Amino acid sequence: MSGDLGLFGPDSVTWRLHREPILMLGGLRSLYLQALHPRAVAGVTQNSRYRADPWGRLTRTSAYVGTVIYGTTEEAEQAARRVRRHHARMTATDPRTGERFRIDEPELLRWVHVAEVESFLTTATRAGVRLSPEEIDRYYTEQLKAAELMGLDPATVPATAAEVSAYYDEMQPRLSLTRDGVETAMFLTVPPVPQNWGSRAFRLGLTLGPTRWAYFGIAATAVAMLPPWARRMYGGLGWPTIDLTADLSARGLRMLLSSVLATIPRSLRVAPMRDAALARAAAARTAAAHTRPTATSASA
């Protein structure tokens, strides 16, 4: 077993934060936010098969994030190299100007990175995860490693809560809701049930039954948790009362997830990548304890 604890390790805010199941809500929020960048969403819609295979794309994205967070340094770097090679071959057309652009442009990579990490952090804290202002800033600073893996210069990436807020202020004039953004948001809100998921009657039940309405409630919470300026771009309201309602909904969902997961065997609720990382961390602690000088030897 490798003793490499990866990019972050057990003492990081990153490990503490990403053990929270509520981050799945943050991931959905980040996708709504990312879709407000015309070039970013055009790059996805023109190069991705997410409409044909949404759950496959979700699985691959989750696996990548899990590898960066919990994998060894080598595993994280290998995963990032694969993604960079894939992106390097892709271009898209700006829907507003007709200009052809690479989807690995630094501005687009930076937008996706900031929208993702800010959504994870904001969703978790608003759902009740307690982090001090210093820990919040440390999470952003730790995530510079993930940004660098994707080819960004860390010096160009916001590394504190104040810098993220300033970045959003700077970006807002460049954002707008395009046709691609509308279609992506609709897809996120009402995703299709894959054809290979059981019988036609079963798929119809998922489409029209309680599961659909439960998911719709989650999607509505993700939208309500967007910054007020982003909600207004989607045609919603920026009222503080919406933020309060979203916070209560997120806290309730976090408690529900904790209760449900407590009834599931550990082997099914802990991802293998995280389980392997925890095992490496435990082995490292044991090795350190065995090599630590005793009081007698130290005084000698």
N, C-alpha and C positions, 0 to 999 in steps of 0.2 A: 504494500500500500504506500502510495506517495505521501510524503509529509508536507507537500506543498499545499498551503491553505488558500491559494488563489489570489485574486486581486484585492480582496477585502479582509476576510478572516472573521473569527468569532467575536472579536472586540469592536468590530465596526458597527456604525449605525445602519449600514446597508444590510448586514445580516439580521439585525434586530427588526428592521422594518419589513423586509421581504419574507419573513415568516408569517406575516399577517394575511389570511385569506381575502380580506377586504380589498387587497390590491388588485383583484380582478375587476372591481368596480373602477379603480383608478386607471387600469388599462383601457377600459371602454371610454372613460372620460377623455383620455389622451387622444383616442382616435377621432372623436368629435372635434377636438381642438385642432388636431393636425389637418383635418379636412377644410379648415378655414384659410389655409395657405394655397392659393390657386395653383402654383407650380407643384407643390408637394402632393396635392391630391391628384393632379393631372398625371404625375409620374406613376402613381399607384394604379390609377384606372387604365392607363395606356400600356402598362407592362405586366400587370398582375392578373391572375385568374381567380381573384378572390370571390367573384360572383359565382363561378362554377364550383369552387372548392373552398368555401369560407372557413370551414372547420379545420381543413388541412392547413390553411395559412395560419389560423390561430394557433394550432398545435406547434407549427414550426417556429412561429414568433415566440411562443412561450418557452420552447426548448432553448432557443437562443438566449433569451433573457436569463433563464435558469442556469445556463452554462457560464455566462459572464459573471453572474452573482456567486455561484457555488462551485463552479468547476476549478480545476487546477489552472495555473497560469498558462500552461501549454494548451489545455483544452479551450480556454477562453480565446487565446490568440489564434488557434486553428479555426474556431468557429467564425471569428471576425474576418480572417483572411478569406474564407469561403464567401461570406456575405459581400465583402469588398470586391472580390473578383466578379461576382454576379452583378453587382450594381455598376461596375466599370463598363459593362457592355451595353448598358441601357440608356436610351435617350427618350425624350418626350417633347411634345409641342405645347408651348404656352397658349392656353385657350384665348387669351386676351390679345396677344401680339402676333401669334403665329411663329414666334421664334422657337428654334430647336435648341434644347438644352440637355445637359447631362443630369441624370438624377442624383449623382453623387457630388453635386455642387456643395461647397461648404455651407452656404446659407440654408439649403434644404436639410442637410444632415444636422445642422445646429438646431433648426426649428423642431425637427422630429425628436431629437435628444431632449431638449428643454421641455417640450410639451409632455414627453413621457415621464421624466423624473419629477417634474413639478406636479403632475397628476398623481403619481404614486404617493408623493409626500403629502400633498394637500388632502387627498382623499383619506389617507390613513389618519392624519391628525384631526380632521373634521369628524371622522368616525369614532374618535375617542382614544387613539394611540397617543400617549403622552411623550412629547419630545420638547426639550428646552430649546430656546433660540439658538444656543451654541450647537446643539445636536442637529438642528435643522440645517444650519450652515455647513456642518461637518458632512452631512449626507450629500449636499450639493458638491462639496469639494471632493469627496470620495468618488463621486460619479464622473469626475473628469477622466478617470481611468477608462471608463466605458466609452466616453466620447472620443478619447484618443484611439481606442481600438478601431473605431469607425473611420479614422483618417482625419479627425479634426485636430487642430492645434489647440491644446488645453487653454492657452492664454486667450483664446477668442471665445471661450465658453463661459457663461455665467457660473460663478462658483459660490454664491451666497444668495440668501433670500432677497436681499436688497438689489443685487445684480440681476436676478431673475425678474423682479418687478420692473426694473428699468428697461430690461430687454423687451418685455411685453409692451411697454409704452412705446418703445422704438418701432416695434414690429406692426402695431395696429394699423397704421396707414397703408401697409402693404398687404393687408388681409382683406378678403371679401368672400362672399358666398357665391360660388360659381355653380353652373349646372352640375359639374362633377361633384362638387361639395354637397349639393342637395341630394343627389342620387346616392352618394356614399352614406350620408346621414340617414336617409330612409332605409337603406340596406342594413345599417347598424341597428336601427330601431325595430325593423320587422325582417329579421333574417329568414331565409327559406329553410325548410326541413329537407335534408339530403334525401335523394331518391332511394338510396340503399339502406335507409333506416326503417326496416320492417315493411309491413303491408301498407297498402294504400289507406286502409281504415286507421291504422296506427298513426301514419303521418298526418292524416286529417285531424286526428285527435290532438296531436301536438300543435298543429296549426291553429286550431280553434278552441282548444281546451284550456284548463287552468295553467298549464306550463307556459303557454304563450302569454297569458296575462301577467303571470309572475315575472317573466322576462321583460315584458313591456314596462312594468314597474321599476325594474332595475335600470333599464335604458333611460326612463324618465328621470330617475335620480341622478344618473350620470350627466345628463344634460343640465339639470338644475344645479349641479355642483360646478358647472363652468363659471369662469369669471363673469361678472355682470356684462362687461363689454362684449364677450363672446356670445352670451345668450341673446343680446340685442341683435347681433349679426344673424342669428338664426331666426329672428323675428319674435323672440321671447321678451320677457321683462327682466329688468335689472333690479327689481325691488329687493330690499334686505329680507323681507318676509320669505321670499323664495329660498334664500340661503339658509334661513333658520329651518324651514321645512326639510330641505335637502340634508342638513346636518342630522336632524332627528331620524330621517329615513336611513341614512348611512349608519348611524349608531345602532338602530334596530337591526339592520341587516348584519352588522358585525356580530352582534349578540346571537342572532339566529344561526349564523355560520358556525360560531364557536360551539353552540349547543349541538348542532347536527354533526359536526366533525368529531365531537367527543364520543359519539356512539359508533364511529367507524374505526376498524382496526388500523393501527399505526402504519402498517405496510401499504394501506390504500390511501391514507391521507397525507403522507409525507413523500414528496417526490424523490425518486432514486438519486438524482443529482445532489439534492440537499442532504439526504441520508448519508451519502458517501462523504460529503463535506463535514458533517457532524462527526462521523467516525474518524476522519483524519484529524479533526480538532481534538477529539478525545485522546487519540493516540499521541498527539503532540504534547498535551498536558501531562499524560502519564510519563512520557519520556523526559520531560522537563523536571518532573517531581523526582524521578530516579537519579537525575544528574545533579540536582541541587545540593550544595554542600550542607551537611548537618551542622548543628550548633557546635558540636565537639570538634569536628574537623576545622570549622571556621576559626574557633578560638585557638586551636593548635597552630 
